[in-house]
Amino acid sequence: LIATSLRFVGFEVRTASNGSEALITAEEFRPHAIILDVMMPGQDGFEVCRQLRQDGHDVGVLFLTAKDTTEDKIEGLSNRVGGDDYLTKPFSLEELVARVRALLRRIGVTQIAEDEEKIRFADLELDEATHEVHRAGKLIDFSPTEFTLLRYLMINANRVVSKSQILDHVWQYDFGGDAGIVETYISYLRKKLHVEGPELIHTVRGVGYRMRLPAAK
């Protein structure tokens, strides 16, 4: 139910049934945020979070639990465990979604506007209602495919996406060409975007592409 609700409001979601599976999924998927049930079988949520921090993951972590004592909350949010937020059961799905969005804002992930129609990254704004894109306030014209590709990169900002992932999400399963089409459309985006400001779309050689801010000089 939680995964369905998050997908409904636009998040890409992966699920795991226990602590060990959660660690494997986190390593493979590299999410922006993780929701952990403290009472998971095997490794509990606190242990999983500790392991994530030890492995160098700076992902946002939200704990869900029926353990509502002040001591439990302090433990989950302590430096020793490394959680970022703590939500006790029962809770509403609306509150959960609001907390996930707030967590993503705090850790600097792409913001999705309250009206669910505008996605922003750096000085770039994409309006899903009007299909308009502005950079630094200037309107940039994109084809429908370019718009869809740009949206996918923006909602995955700061995370590497592979060519196969892009093909699946932008061209979906009715596309009969090869991955070269991805390079072509990435080139189209760069030509239109980067004339208005610093480069935002970066190639990760042998892996795919990442939308991120330029490295500080």
BANU-750949 format. One record per residue: residue in one letter; x, y, z of N, C-alpha, C in turn. Coordinates in Angstrom, 1 decimal, always signed. Atoms other than C-alpha are relative to their C-alpha. Layout:
N
PT  residu  nX  nY  nZ  caX  caY  caZ  cX  cY  cZ
PT  A  X  Y  Z  X  Y  Z  X  Y  Z
...
//
This chain:
217
PT  residu  nX  nY  nZ  caX  caY  caZ  cX  cY  cZ
PT  L  +0.8  -1.2  +0.0  +0.0  +0.0  +0.0  +0.9  +1.3  +0.0
PT  I  -0.9  -1.2  +0.0  +2.9  +2.4  +0.8  +0.6  +0.2  -1.3
PT  A  -0.7  -0.1  +1.3  +4.7  +1.6  -2.4  -1.0  +0.5  -1.1
PT  T  +1.0  -0.4  +0.9  +1.5  +2.0  -4.4  -0.3  +1.5  +0.1
PT  S  +0.3  -1.4  -0.2  +0.8  +5.4  -2.8  +1.1  +0.9  -0.5
PT  L  -1.2  -0.8  +0.5  +4.3  +6.7  -3.5  +0.1  +0.0  -1.5
PT  R  +0.0  +0.0  +1.5  +4.1  +5.6  -7.1  -1.1  +0.9  -0.6
PT  F  +1.1  -0.8  +0.5  +0.8  +7.3  -7.5  +0.3  +1.4  +0.0
PT  V  -0.4  -1.4  +0.0  +2.3  +10.6  -6.6  +1.3  +0.3  -0.7
PT  G  -1.1  -0.3  +1.0  +5.2  +10.2  -9.0  +1.4  -0.5  +0.4
PT  F  -1.3  +0.5  -0.4  +8.0  +8.5  -7.1  +0.3  -1.4  -0.7
PT  E  -0.5  +1.3  +0.4  +10.0  +5.6  -8.5  +0.3  -0.8  +1.2
PT  V  -0.1  +0.8  -1.2  +9.9  +2.8  -5.9  +0.5  -1.4  -0.2
PT  R  -0.4  +1.4  -0.1  +11.7  -0.5  -5.1  -0.4  -0.4  +1.4
PT  T  +0.4  +0.6  -1.3  +10.6  -2.8  -2.2  +0.9  -1.1  +0.3
PT  A  -0.8  +1.1  -0.6  +12.4  -5.3  +0.0  -0.8  -0.6  +1.1
PT  S  +0.8  +0.7  -1.0  +10.9  -7.9  +2.3  +0.8  -0.2  +1.3
PT  N  -0.8  +0.2  -1.2  +13.8  -8.0  +4.9  +1.2  +0.9  +0.0
PT  G  -1.2  -0.9  -0.1  +16.9  -6.2  +6.0  +1.1  -0.3  -1.0
PT  S  -1.1  +0.4  +0.9  +19.4  -8.1  +3.9  -0.4  +0.4  -1.4
PT  E  +0.4  -0.3  +1.3  +17.3  -7.6  +0.8  +0.0  +1.6  -0.2
PT  A  +0.0  -1.4  +0.0  +17.0  -3.9  +1.7  +1.4  +0.6  -0.4
PT  L  -1.4  -0.4  +0.3  +20.8  -3.5  +1.7  +0.4  -0.3  -1.4
PT  I  -0.3  +0.3  +1.4  +21.1  -5.2  -1.7  -0.7  +0.9  -0.9
PT  T  +0.7  -0.9  +0.9  +18.4  -3.1  -3.2  +0.5  +1.4  +0.0
PT  A  -0.6  -1.4  -0.2  +19.9  +0.1  -1.8  +1.3  +0.1  -0.9
PT  E  -1.3  -0.1  +0.7  +23.3  -0.8  -3.4  -0.3  +0.0  -1.5
PT  E  +0.3  +0.1  +1.4  +21.7  -1.6  -6.8  -0.7  +1.2  -0.5
PT  F  +0.9  -1.1  +0.5  +19.1  +1.1  -7.0  +0.5  +1.4  +0.3
PT  R  -0.5  -1.3  -0.4  +20.9  +3.9  -5.2  -1.1  +1.1  +0.1
PT  P  +1.2  -1.0  -0.2  +17.7  +5.7  -4.0  +0.4  +1.3  +0.6
PT  H  -0.2  -1.2  -0.7  +17.4  +9.2  -2.8  -0.4  -0.1  +1.5
PT  A  +0.6  +0.2  -1.4  +15.4  +8.1  +0.3  -0.4  -1.5  +0.2
PT  I  +0.4  +1.4  -0.4  +14.7  +4.8  +2.1  -1.0  +0.1  +1.2
PT  I  +0.9  +0.2  -1.1  +11.7  +4.0  +4.3  +0.2  -1.4  +0.6
PT  L  -0.3  +1.2  -0.7  +12.6  +1.4  +6.9  -0.9  -0.3  +1.1
PT  D  +0.8  +0.4  -1.2  +10.3  -0.5  +9.2  +1.0  -0.5  +1.0
PT  V  -1.0  +0.3  -1.1  +12.2  -0.8  +12.5  -0.1  -1.5  +0.3
PT  M  +0.2  +1.4  -0.4  +10.7  -4.3  +13.1  +0.1  -1.0  -1.2
PT  M  -0.1  +1.0  +1.1  +11.8  -6.0  +9.9  +0.6  -1.3  +0.4
PT  P  -0.6  +1.3  -0.4  +12.7  -9.7  +10.0  +1.5  +0.0  -0.3
PT  G  -1.5  +0.0  +0.2  +16.4  -10.5  +10.2  +0.6  +1.2  +0.6
PT  Q  -0.6  -1.2  -0.4  +18.3  -7.3  +10.4  -1.2  +1.0  +0.2
PT  D  +1.0  -1.0  -0.1  +16.0  -4.6  +11.9  +0.3  +1.3  -0.7
PT  G  -0.2  -1.3  +0.7  +15.6  -1.1  +10.5  +1.2  +0.8  +0.5
PT  F  -1.2  -0.7  -0.6  +18.2  +0.4  +12.9  +1.3  -0.6  -0.5
PT  E  -1.2  +0.6  +0.4  +20.8  -2.2  +12.0  +0.2  +0.2  -1.5
PT  V  -0.1  -0.3  +1.5  +20.1  -1.7  +8.2  +0.6  +1.4  -0.2
PT  C  -0.4  -1.4  +0.1  +20.5  +2.1  +8.7  +1.5  +0.1  +0.4
PT  R  -1.4  +0.0  -0.4  +23.8  +1.6  +10.6  +0.9  -0.5  -1.1
PT  Q  -0.8  +0.6  +1.1  +25.1  -0.6  +7.8  +0.1  +0.9  -1.2
PT  L  +0.0  -0.9  +1.2  +24.1  +1.9  +5.1  +1.0  +1.1  +0.3
PT  R  -0.9  -1.0  -0.4  +26.0  +4.6  +7.0  +1.5  -0.4  -0.1
PT  Q  -1.4  +0.6  +0.0  +29.1  +2.4  +7.4  +0.5  -0.2  -1.4
PT  D  -0.4  +0.2  +1.4  +29.0  +1.7  +3.7  +0.1  +1.3  -0.8
PT  G  -0.1  -1.3  +0.7  +29.0  +5.4  +2.9  -1.2  +0.5  -0.7
PT  H  +1.3  -0.5  +0.6  +25.4  +5.8  +1.8  -0.5  +1.3  +0.7
PT  D  +0.5  -1.2  -0.7  +24.2  +9.4  +2.5  -1.5  +0.2  -0.4
PT  V  +1.5  +0.0  +0.3  +20.6  +8.5  +1.5  -0.8  +0.4  +1.2
PT  G  +0.9  -0.4  -1.1  +17.8  +10.0  +3.5  -0.8  -1.3  +0.5
PT  V  +0.6  +1.2  -0.6  +16.3  +7.4  +5.9  -1.2  +0.5  +0.9
PT  L  +1.2  -0.3  -0.8  +12.8  +7.6  +7.3  -0.5  -1.4  +0.7
PT  F  +0.4  +1.2  -0.7  +11.8  +5.0  +10.0  -1.5  +0.0  +0.2
PT  L  +1.4  +0.2  -0.3  +8.3  +3.6  +10.3  +0.0  -1.1  +1.2
PT  T  +0.0  +1.0  -1.1  +7.5  +1.8  +13.6  -1.2  +0.2  +0.9
PT  A  +1.0  +0.0  -1.1  +5.0  +1.0  +16.3  +0.7  +0.4  +1.3
PT  K  -0.7  -0.3  -1.3  +7.7  +1.7  +18.9  +0.1  +1.6  +0.1
PT  D  +0.2  -1.4  +0.0  +6.7  +5.2  +19.9  +0.6  +0.7  +1.3
PT  T  -0.5  -0.7  -1.2  +8.7  +5.9  +23.1  +1.0  +1.0  -0.4
PT  T  -1.0  -1.0  +0.3  +11.0  +8.9  +23.3  +1.3  -0.6  -0.2
PT  E  -1.3  +0.7  +0.1  +13.9  +6.6  +23.8  +0.3  -0.6  -1.3
PT  D  -0.1  +0.6  +1.3  +13.2  +4.7  +20.6  +0.3  +1.0  -1.1
PT  K  -0.1  -1.0  +1.0  +12.9  +7.9  +18.6  +1.4  +0.6  +0.1
PT  I  -1.4  -0.6  -0.2  +16.2  +9.3  +20.1  +1.0  -1.0  -0.6
PT  E  -0.9  +1.0  +0.5  +17.9  +6.0  +19.3  +0.1  +0.0  -1.6
PT  G  +0.1  +0.0  +1.5  +16.7  +6.0  +15.6  +0.7  +1.2  -0.6
PT  L  -0.5  -1.2  +0.5  +17.8  +9.6  +15.1  +1.4  +0.4  +0.4
PT  S  -1.3  -0.3  -0.6  +21.1  +9.4  +16.9  +1.1  -0.2  -1.1
PT  N  -1.1  +0.2  +0.9  +24.5  +9.5  +15.2  +0.4  -1.5  -0.1
PT  R  -0.4  +1.4  +0.0  +25.0  +5.9  +16.2  -0.8  -0.8  -1.0
PT  V  +0.9  +0.7  +1.0  +22.0  +4.8  +14.0  +0.0  +0.7  -1.3
PT  G  -0.1  -0.8  +1.2  +21.8  +7.6  +11.5  -1.3  +0.3  -0.7
PT  G  +1.3  -0.4  +0.7  +18.1  +8.1  +10.7  -0.2  +1.4  -0.1
PT  D  +0.3  -1.4  +0.3  +16.7  +11.3  +9.4  -1.4  +0.4  +0.5
PT  D  +1.4  -0.3  -0.4  +13.0  +11.1  +10.4  -0.6  -1.3  +0.6
PT  Y  +0.5  +1.2  -0.8  +10.8  +8.8  +12.5  -1.5  +0.2  +0.1
PT  L  +1.4  -0.1  +0.1  +7.1  +8.2  +11.9  -0.6  -1.2  +0.7
PT  T  +0.5  +1.1  -0.8  +5.1  +6.1  +14.4  -1.4  -0.4  -0.6
PT  K  +1.3  +0.5  +0.4  +2.1  +3.9  +13.5  -1.0  +0.2  +1.1
PT  P  +0.5  -0.1  +1.4  -0.7  +4.4  +12.9  +0.3  +1.4  -0.6
PT  F  -0.3  -1.3  +0.7  -0.1  +7.2  +10.3  -0.8  +0.0  -1.2
PT  S  +0.7  -0.1  +1.3  -1.9  +8.5  +7.3  +1.0  +0.0  -1.2
PT  L  -0.8  +0.0  +1.2  -0.5  +8.0  +3.8  +0.4  +1.4  -0.4
PT  E  -0.3  -1.4  +0.3  -0.8  +11.7  +3.3  +1.2  +0.6  +0.8
PT  E  -1.1  -0.5  -0.8  +1.5  +12.4  +6.2  +1.3  -0.7  -0.4
PT  L  -1.2  +0.7  +0.4  +4.0  +9.8  +5.0  +0.6  +0.6  -1.3
PT  V  -0.5  -0.7  +1.2  +4.2  +11.4  +1.5  +0.5  +1.3  +0.3
PT  A  -0.5  -1.3  -0.4  +4.6  +14.8  +3.1  +1.3  -0.1  +0.6
PT  R  -1.3  +0.1  -0.6  +7.4  +13.6  +5.2  +1.1  -0.4  -0.9
PT  V  -1.0  +0.4  +1.0  +9.2  +11.9  +2.3  +0.4  +1.3  -0.8
PT  R  -0.4  -1.2  +0.8  +9.0  +15.2  +0.3  +0.8  +0.9  +0.8
PT  A  -0.8  -0.9  -0.9  +10.3  +17.2  +3.3  +1.4  -0.6  +0.2
PT  L  -1.4  +0.6  -0.1  +13.2  +14.7  +3.7  +0.8  +0.3  -1.3
PT  L  -0.7  -0.2  +1.3  +14.1  +15.0  +0.0  +0.4  +1.5  -0.1
PT  R  -0.3  -1.4  +0.0  +14.0  +18.8  +0.3  +1.3  +0.3  +0.9
PT  R  -1.1  -0.2  -0.9  +16.4  +18.7  +3.3  +1.3  -0.5  -0.5
PT  I  -1.2  +0.5  +0.5  +18.9  +16.6  +1.5  +0.3  +0.5  -1.4
PT  G  -0.3  -0.7  +1.2  +18.8  +18.7  -1.6  -0.4  -0.7  -1.3
PT  V  +0.4  +0.7  +1.2  +17.0  +16.4  -4.1  -1.0  +0.9  -0.7
PT  T  +0.9  -0.7  +0.9  +15.0  +17.8  -7.0  -1.3  +0.2  +0.7
PT  Q  +1.3  -0.3  -0.7  +11.9  +19.6  -5.7  -1.1  -0.2  -1.0
PT  I  +1.2  +0.1  +0.7  +8.5  +18.7  -7.0  -1.0  +1.0  +0.6
PT  A  +0.9  -1.0  -0.6  +6.0  +21.6  -6.5  -1.2  -0.6  +0.6
PT  E  +1.2  +0.4  -0.8  +3.0  +21.3  -4.2  -1.1  -0.4  -1.0
PT  D  +1.1  +0.3  +0.9  +0.7  +21.3  -7.2  +0.3  -1.2  -0.9
PT  E  -0.4  +1.2  +0.8  +2.5  +18.3  -8.7  +0.2  +0.2  -1.4
PT  E  -0.1  -0.3  +1.4  +2.9  +20.0  -12.0  +1.3  +0.6  -0.4
PT  K  -1.3  -0.6  +0.3  +6.3  +21.7  -11.8  +1.1  -0.8  +0.7
PT  I  -1.2  +0.6  -0.5  +9.7  +20.0  -11.4  +1.1  +1.0  -0.1
PT  R  -1.1  -1.0  +0.1  +12.7  +22.1  -10.6  +1.3  -0.6  +0.4
PT  F  -1.3  +0.4  -0.3  +16.4  +21.5  -10.6  +0.9  +1.2  -0.3
PT  A  -0.9  -1.1  +0.2  +19.0  +24.3  -10.2  -0.9  +1.2  -0.5
PT  D  +0.8  -1.0  +0.6  +17.7  +27.1  -12.5  -1.0  -0.5  -1.1
PT  L  +0.9  +0.6  +1.0  +15.6  +24.7  -14.6  -1.3  -0.3  +0.6
PT  E  +1.4  +0.3  -0.4  +11.8  +24.4  -14.3  -0.7  -0.6  -1.1
PT  L  +0.8  +0.7  +1.0  +9.7  +21.9  -16.1  -1.5  +0.0  +0.5
PT  D  +1.4  +0.0  -0.4  +5.9  +22.4  -16.1  -0.7  -1.1  -0.8
PT  E  +0.7  +1.1  +0.6  +4.0  +19.2  -16.7  -1.4  +0.3  -0.6
PT  A  +1.3  -0.4  +0.5  +0.7  +20.9  -17.2  +0.0  +0.7  -1.4
PT  T  -0.1  -0.7  +1.2  +1.8  +23.2  -20.0  +1.0  -0.5  -1.0
PT  H  -1.2  +0.5  +0.8  +4.8  +21.2  -21.3  +1.0  +1.1  -0.4
PT  E  -1.0  -1.1  +0.2  +6.9  +24.3  -21.0  +1.2  -0.2  +0.9
PT  V  -1.2  +0.1  -0.8  +10.5  +24.4  -19.8  +0.7  +1.3  +0.0
PT  H  -0.7  -1.3  -0.2  +12.3  +27.5  -18.5  +1.4  -0.3  +0.6
PT  R  -1.3  +0.0  -0.7  +16.0  +27.9  -17.7  +0.4  +1.4  +0.3
PT  A  -0.3  -1.4  -0.4  +16.9  +31.0  -15.8  -1.1  +1.0  -0.5
PT  G  +1.1  -0.8  +0.3  +13.5  +32.3  -16.6  -0.3  +0.1  -1.5
PT  K  +0.2  +0.0  +1.5  +13.9  +31.8  -20.4  -0.7  -1.3  -0.5
PT  L  +0.7  +1.1  +0.5  +11.5  +29.6  -22.3  +0.9  -0.7  -1.1
PT  I  -0.8  +0.8  +0.9  +13.2  +26.7  -24.2  -1.0  -1.0  -0.6
PT  D  +0.9  +0.8  +0.8  +11.3  +24.8  -26.9  +0.5  -1.4  -0.1
PT  F  -0.4  +1.4  +0.1  +11.4  +21.0  -26.7  -1.1  -0.8  -0.7
PT  S  +1.0  +1.0  +0.6  +9.8  +18.2  -28.8  -0.6  -0.9  +1.2
PT  P  +0.5  +0.8  -1.0  +7.6  +15.8  -26.9  +1.0  -1.1  +0.6
PT  T  -0.9  +1.0  -0.5  +10.3  +13.1  -26.7  +1.1  +0.7  +0.8
PT  E  -1.0  -0.8  -0.7  +12.9  +15.7  -25.6  -0.5  +0.3  +1.4
PT  F  +0.6  -0.3  -1.2  +10.5  +16.8  -22.9  -0.1  -1.2  +1.0
PT  T  +0.1  +1.2  -0.9  +9.9  +13.3  -21.6  +1.4  -0.5  +0.5
PT  L  -1.4  +0.3  -0.4  +13.7  +12.6  -21.6  +0.5  +0.9  +1.1
PT  L  -0.5  -1.0  -1.0  +14.4  +15.8  -19.7  -0.7  -0.2  +1.3
PT  R  +0.7  +0.3  -1.2  +11.7  +15.0  -17.2  +0.6  -1.2  +0.8
PT  Y  -0.6  +1.2  -0.6  +13.2  +11.6  -16.5  +1.3  +0.3  +0.6
PT  L  -1.3  -0.3  -0.6  +16.6  +13.0  -15.9  -0.2  +0.9  +1.2
PT  M  +0.2  -0.9  -1.1  +15.2  +15.7  -13.6  -0.5  -0.7  +1.2
PT  I  +0.6  +0.7  -1.2  +13.2  +13.4  -11.4  +1.1  -1.0  +0.6
PT  N  -1.1  +0.8  -0.5  +16.4  +11.3  -11.1  +1.3  +0.8  +0.2
PT  A  -1.2  -0.8  -0.2  +18.7  +14.2  -10.5  +1.0  -0.5  +1.0
PT  N  -1.1  +0.5  -0.9  +22.0  +13.4  -8.9  +0.2  -1.5  +0.1
PT  R  -0.1  +1.5  +0.0  +21.6  +9.7  -9.7  +0.3  -0.4  -1.5
PT  V  -0.3  +0.5  +1.4  +23.1  +7.9  -12.7  -1.1  -0.9  -0.5
PT  V  +1.0  +0.9  +0.6  +20.6  +6.4  -15.1  +0.6  -0.5  -1.3
PT  S  -0.7  +0.7  +1.2  +21.7  +3.9  -17.8  -0.9  +0.2  -1.3
PT  K  +0.7  -0.2  +1.3  +20.8  +4.0  -21.5  -1.2  -1.0  +0.0
PT  S  +1.1  +0.9  +0.0  +18.6  +0.9  -21.0  -1.2  +0.5  +0.9
PT  Q  +1.0  -0.6  -0.8  +16.7  +2.6  -18.2  -0.7  +1.2  -0.7
PT  I  +0.5  -1.1  +0.8  +16.2  +5.7  -20.4  -0.9  -0.6  -1.1
PT  L  +0.8  +0.6  +1.1  +14.9  +3.5  -23.3  -1.3  -0.5  +0.6
PT  D  +1.3  +0.5  -0.6  +12.4  +1.8  -21.0  -0.9  +1.1  +0.4
PT  H  +0.9  -1.0  -0.5  +11.1  +5.0  -19.5  -0.5  +1.0  -1.0
PT  V  +0.3  -1.0  +0.9  +11.2  +7.3  -22.4  -0.7  -0.6  -1.3
PT  W  +0.5  +0.6  +1.3  +10.6  +5.1  -25.5  -0.9  -1.2  +0.4
PT  Q  +0.8  +1.2  -0.5  +9.1  +2.2  -23.4  +0.3  -1.2  -0.9
PT  Y  -0.3  +1.3  +0.7  +8.7  -1.2  -25.0  -0.4  -0.1  -1.4
PT  D  +0.4  +0.1  +1.4  +7.4  -0.3  -28.4  +1.1  +0.6  -0.9
PT  F  -1.0  -0.5  +0.8  +10.7  +1.1  -29.6  +0.9  -1.1  -0.5
PT  G  -0.8  +1.1  +0.6  +12.6  -1.1  -32.0  +1.4  +0.4  -0.4
PT  G  -1.3  -0.4  +0.4  +15.8  +0.9  -32.4  +1.1  -0.4  +1.0
PT  D  -1.1  +0.4  -0.9  +19.1  +0.8  -30.5  +0.3  +1.2  +0.9
PT  A  -0.3  -1.0  -1.1  +20.6  +2.7  -27.6  +0.7  +1.3  -0.6
PT  G  -0.5  -1.2  +0.6  +22.2  +5.2  -30.1  -0.9  +1.2  +0.0
PT  I  +1.1  -1.1  +0.0  +18.9  +7.1  -30.1  +0.1  +0.8  +1.3
PT  V  -0.1  -0.7  -1.3  +19.6  +8.0  -26.4  +1.1  +1.0  -0.1
PT  E  -1.1  -0.9  +0.2  +22.9  +9.6  -27.3  -0.4  +1.2  -0.8
PT  T  +0.4  -1.0  +0.9  +21.3  +11.5  -30.1  -0.9  +1.0  +0.8
PT  Y  +0.9  -1.0  -0.7  +18.5  +13.0  -27.8  +0.7  +0.6  +1.1
PT  I  -0.7  -0.7  -1.0  +20.9  +13.7  -25.0  +0.8  +1.2  -0.6
PT  S  -0.7  -1.1  +0.7  +22.9  +15.8  -27.5  -1.0  +1.1  -0.3
PT  Y  +1.0  -1.0  +0.3  +19.7  +17.6  -28.5  -0.3  +0.8  +1.3
PT  L  +0.3  -0.7  -1.3  +19.0  +18.4  -24.8  +1.2  +1.0  +0.3
PT  R  -1.1  -0.9  -0.4  +22.5  +19.7  -24.2  +0.1  +1.2  -0.8
PT  K  -0.1  -1.2  +0.9  +22.5  +22.0  -27.2  -1.0  +1.1  +0.4
PT  K  +1.0  -1.0  -0.4  +19.3  +23.6  -26.0  +0.1  +0.5  +1.4
PT  L  -0.1  -0.4  -1.4  +20.0  +23.7  -22.3  +1.2  +0.8  +0.3
PT  H  -1.3  -0.6  -0.4  +23.6  +24.6  -22.1  +0.3  +1.3  -0.6
PT  V  -0.2  -1.4  +0.5  +23.4  +27.7  -24.2  -0.5  +1.0  +1.0
PT  E  +0.5  -0.9  -1.0  +21.5  +29.2  -21.3  +0.6  +0.0  +1.4
PT  G  -0.7  +0.1  -1.3  +23.8  +28.2  -18.5  +1.0  -1.1  +0.1
PT  P  -1.0  +1.1  -0.2  +26.3  +25.8  -17.0  -0.5  -1.4  -0.4
PT  E  +0.4  +1.4  +0.4  +26.3  +22.1  -18.1  -0.7  -0.7  +1.2
PT  L  +0.8  +0.7  -1.0  +23.7  +20.1  -16.1  +0.0  -1.5  -0.3
PT  I  +0.1  +1.4  +0.3  +23.7  +16.7  -18.0  +1.5  -0.5  -0.3
PT  H  -1.3  +0.5  +0.0  +26.9  +14.8  -17.5  +0.0  -1.5  -0.3
PT  T  -0.2  +1.4  +0.4  +28.1  +11.5  -19.1  +0.8  -0.7  +1.1
PT  V  -0.7  +0.9  -0.9  +29.2  +8.8  -16.7  +0.5  -1.2  -0.8
PT  R  -0.6  +0.9  +1.0  +31.5  +6.8  -18.9  -0.3  -1.5  +0.3
PT  G  +0.3  +1.4  -0.2  +30.4  +3.2  -19.4  -1.2  -0.4  +0.8
PT  V  +1.2  +0.3  -0.9  +27.3  +3.6  -17.2  -1.2  +0.7  -0.6
PT  G  +1.2  -0.7  +0.5  +24.9  +6.3  -18.4  +0.2  +1.5  +0.1
PT  Y  +0.0  -1.4  -0.1  +24.0  +9.9  -17.6  -0.5  +0.4  +1.4
PT  R  +0.5  -0.6  -1.3  +23.5  +12.1  -14.5  -0.2  +1.4  -0.2
PT  M  +0.2  -1.4  -0.1  +21.9  +15.4  -14.1  +0.5  +0.5  +1.4
PT  R  -0.6  -0.5  -1.2  +23.9  +17.3  -11.5  +0.5  +1.4  -0.2
PT  L  -0.6  -1.3  +0.1  +25.3  +20.7  -10.8  +1.5  -0.1  -0.3
PT  P  -1.5  +0.1  +0.3  +28.8  +21.5  -12.2  +0.8  -0.1  +1.3
PT  A  -0.9  +0.1  -1.1  +31.6  +20.7  -9.9  +0.6  +1.4  +0.3
PT  A  -0.5  -1.4  -0.3  +32.9  +23.8  -8.0  +1.5  +0.0  -0.4
PT  K  -1.4  -0.2  +0.4  +36.2  +25.2  -9.4  +0.8  +0.6  +1.1
//
